[in-house]
């Protein structure tokens, strides 16, 4: 089997999904320290969420990767999460994979990694990740099995999936009923995004504490609360905030510092009474090994669609398990995570997340979306990864090569 063509298909439609457009105005951002760039977030580059349509309502535009072969089998992955990924897929990855045997995943994964050594993070690595997932889709379709079978087979039937509130406004009348609905439906807990950081100082800490107290009162004592800092705090601010919220039994603080500041993560891991998590923006087993050797986090959160693909994610999971730490996968493509969760040790990978705004939108065009069922995620029982498009949802599309 040989790869004969690689292209990106841009899908367009009116959006009629159940969730409002994603907004990053309610999330603290790393650029908030500069007055001219307050709320100027990289999240605004997310290419999968609906946007206002000039003709009224919302529209959605998403890119999907297609890898065709000479046997008529096509690997499909999407939606692509950042515009820059499409560029690297068509101007870098495509030239590497054309004419190759897609069944040789380990071989091609390593070649793509070695060719991209000048950029082992960012959109090039994300492009490699998407392409690698497409190779798995082809292999599954060739062999006639769902992805989890090639990852070792099922070890569990359904994995816990907690509620991620990214993009939801900190409006009690909107946020609290949604949290109550999902926790009562079985979600084991919720992740709340911080709206404040060091720039807002003690006033921000006070408001964060007020929000979390309302959340705790809403969901009760038996569901966990995690707090997402979006890499925007520092050691001093985090420790000050912890004094104000520790009584709320917070499960973990996520990405309190910029990703490359591993020494700061290690200090927090040592001194903070609340668990520290990170890794969403980190790539490769070698970076995670460094984090583990520094004892930087209690919980590690690789993203399969950003950090090297399925091959790399499985390596990271095994590595984290060897250090007796936990993995809570970040989730861009729910079906990919669902397959990985089905085939990995629940003692190492106990749960993943469901982003209410982003994951609803990211599955809009899919034939087989994975949504929480009684607080659990299940892989689609179909051949492949499960990113094939429901053509009835597509109003128009264009091919980008």
N, C-alpha and C positions, 0 to 999 in steps of 0.2 A: 504494500500500500504506500502511496506517495501523496504528499500535500500538493495540490494543484493550484489553489487560489486562497488568498486571505483578504478579506475586506470587512469594512464596518458598515452596518446597515442602520441608518438613522430613522427611527420610528416616531411618528407624530400623531397626536389625537387630542380631542377634548378630554379633560380629566373629569371623571364622574365618581372617583373613589370617595371613601367615607371620611378622609382626613383632610383638614385644611392645609394650605401651602405651608411648607417649612419656613420658619423664621429664625434667623440667628441673632435677632436683636435682644433676645432674652437670655443670651449665653455670654459669659465673660470671655474675652478674647485676648490673645497675647499682645496685641497691638494697643490695648487700652492705656498703656503707660504713656502713649503719645496722643495729645489732645486732638490732632488732626486725623487720627486713625482709630478713634473709639468706635467699637463695634464693626470695624473693617476686617471681617474674618475670612480666613481661608475657606470656611464653610460656605461662603457665598459662591464658591466655585463648584459646589456639588451639582452634578449634572443630571440628577435622577429625580428631583422633586418637582412638583407642578409649579407653574408660575402664572400670574394673571394674564388672561387673554384679552387683547384690545377689543375683541368683539364681545366680551362678556364671559364671566365664569373663569375657569382655569384651563390651561393647556399643558400637555406633557410631551417632552421631546427627550428621547433616550437613544443612546448608541448601543448596539449589540455587535459582538465579534462573531464572524463566521469563518471557519477554517474548513475548506472543501478538500476532498480526496478523490483519487481516480477510481475508487470503488463506490462512489455515490454517497458515502457517509460524510456528514457535515457536523463538525463540533460547533456548538453554539454556547456563548457565555454572555451574560449581561444582566442588568444594564451596566455599562462602563461608568465608573463613579466620578471621574474627573476628565475634563476636556483634553488635558495634556496626554492622557493615556492613549487616546485615539491617535494622536500624532505619532507617538513612539511605536504603536502597533504597526502603523502603515509605513513608517520611515526607518524602522530599526528591526523590529521582530520579524516582520514579513520576509525580509531578505535573508534572514537566518534560517527560517523554517521551510521556505519554498523548496520542493523536491525531496524533502526528508520523509522518513517513515514515522508517522505519528504514534506508532505503537511503542517507540523507543523513548518513553517519557523521561526516564532518569538521564539518559544520554543527552537529549535535547534540553532538558532543564539545566544541566551543568554547562552546556555550550552557551546558552543564553546568559547564564550568570557570568561566565568568564568573559564573554564579549562585552558585557556591560559593567566591567570592573570600575570604570571611571564614574559610575553613578549607581552605587549599591543601595540607594534609597530614592524615594520620590517617584515621579510618574514613569520613569523607565522600568523600575522594579515592579511597579503596579502593572505595567503593560506585560512584562514577562509573566507575572502572576496570572493575568487573564488568559494569556496564550497557553500556559501550562494547564489551566483548568479545562480549556478547550480540547487539549490532547487527551485528558482523562475522559471527556465526553465522547470523543471518537472511539477510544478503546472500549469503553462500556458498550457503545452501540455495536461495535464489531463483535463483541463477545455476547451481546444480548443480556446484559445484567445491569442493575442499578449500581451507582458508584460505591455504596457501602460494601458491596460484595468484594470489590477489588481492594478495599482497605482492610480486609480481614474478616468481613462478615459482621452481623449484628451482635452486639453484646448487651443491648437493652432495647426495649420497645418504647420509645418516647423518652426524651430528656427534658429536664426542667428548663424553662425559659422565662427569665424575669423581664419586667417592663421597663424599657428605656424611654425617657420623656424628652429626648432631644427635639428642640424646635417648638415644644409646647409652651405657651405663655405662662408666666407666673401669676395667673389670674385665678383666684380661689374658685370662682364660679365655673371655670373651665377645667383646671388641672385636677382639683380634688375629686369631682365626680368620675373622671376618667380613671384615676388611680383606684378608687373604691370599686368601680366596675371590674377592673382587670384583676385585682387581688381577690375579690370575691369569686371570680371565675377560675381561680387556681394559680395565678402568678405567685411565685414564692416571695417576691419583693419588688422594689422599684429603685430606679436610679434617677436622682434629681440633679439637674445641671445648675451649677453656681452661676449667678448673675453678677457676682461681685468678686473683686480681687484686691490686691494691695493698694491700688489707686483709691478705692473707696474706704479703706482702712476700717476703723472700728464700727462706723456706720454700716458698712457692707456686712461685717460680721454679725451685727445685730439683726439686719434684715434677713440674712441667710438663716440664722437661728430661728427667727419667727416663721419663715417658710417651712423649715424642717419640723418645727413643733406642730404646725397645722397638718403636715403630712402624717406625722406619727399618730396624731389624734384621729385622723381619717382612716388609716389602714389598720390601726390597732397594734398591740405589742408583739404579735406573733409573725408578722411579715418584716423582712429586713429592708433597711434603707441604705443605699450607697449614694455617695456624692461625687459628681464629676466636676473636676476643676479645669479641664480642657488645657492642661499644661500651663496654666496662667498664674499659679501661686508661686511661693517660694518657701523655704524652710521656716522663716520667722512668722510669716502670715499663717501658714498651715498650723503651726503649733499654737498660735494665739486663737485661731478659730476652733481648734479641738477643745480648748478649755470651755468654750461656750456651747458646744454641741455633744460633748461626750456622754452626757446624761441621756441622750436620745437613742443610745445603743446603735450607733452607726456601724454598718457591716464593713465598709471599706471606703477609703478616699482614692479616687481614680485620677491618675496623671496630675499630681499636684505641681509638678515642675516641668520645665522644657525637657524634651526627650533625651537630649545628649548629656544632661547634667546628672549622670549616674551617681556621682559622689553625694549630691544633695538627696537623691532618692535613698541612698544607703543610710544617710544620717536620719532621715525620717523613719525609715524602717526600724532603725535602732531605738529611736527616742519616742516615737508616736505610739500612744496606746491603741490607736485604731489602725487596722490593716491598711497597707499601701499597695496599690495596683498600678500597672503600667505595661507598655509594650505594644500598644496599638500602632504606633508610628515607627516601630523598630522592625528591622528586617534581618533575616538569616539566622541560622542556628548559632553562628559565631558571635553575633551581637547578643543573643540571649544567653549564651554561655558566659560572656563577660558580665552580664547583669546578675546571673546566678552566682558566679564566683565572688562578686561584690556583695552578695546578699542584699540586692537593691529593692526587692519587692516581696510581698507575701503572695501576691496573685499576679500571674502573667497573662497578657491579653493579645496574642498575635491575631492578625487579620489575614485570612487566607488570600483574599483578593488584592492585598497590598504587599504582603511580606515575603512573596516568593512562590505562592501557589499552594496546592495540596501537598506536594512532596515535601516542601520546606516546613509547612505547618505540622505535618506528622512527625518530622524530625524534632521540631521544637517541643512538641507535646511529650515525646519520649525523653528528651533531655530534661525538661522541667520535672517530669515524674521521677527521674533518677536523683534529683535534688530534694525530693519530698515536698514540692510546692504544688500549687494549683494552677490550672489554666481555665480562664473564663473567656472564651473566644469573643472577639469583636465581630460584629455581623454586618457585612455589606450585602452579601448574596445569601439569603436564608437557606436556600436548598443545599448549597455547598456545606454550610455549617451543620445542617440537619444530617447529612450523610456522615460527616466527620464525627459528630456526636454519637450517632448510632454505632459506630465502629471503634470507639475509644473507651478506655477504662474510666468508669464513673468516679472512681476514687481520685483520679488525676484531673479529669474534665467533668466536674459535677454539673455544670449548667452553662447556658449561653444567654443571649439577650434578644429582645425583640424591640426594635425602634419604631414606636407607634407611627410617627410621621414618615420616616424615611423608608422603612421596610414595606409599608403599605404601598407607597409610590413605586418602590423599586420592583415590585412584583406585578405591577399593573398590566403589563403586556404578556405575562407568563401563562402558559397552559396549565401548569401545575404549581401554583403558589403554596408555600408553607407558612401557615399561620398558627398561632398558639391554639391548642385544644386542651382545655382544662389545665392550663399552665405548662403544657409540654409541647415540644416540637417533634414532628415525625418526618422522616425523609419521604419524598414522593416515591411511590412504588411503581416507577416507570424505568425503562431502560435509559441509561445515561445519567447526567447530572441533574437534569430537570429544568434547564433554562430555555427550552424551546418556546417559540412565540405563538400566542393565540392570535391568529390573523384577524379574527373578528373584532379585535380591539384596535386594530391599526387603521387609521383613516387614510394616511399616505406615508410613503417612505422613500428614501433615496439611498443609493449605494455610494459609499466613499471609498476610494482605492488610492 
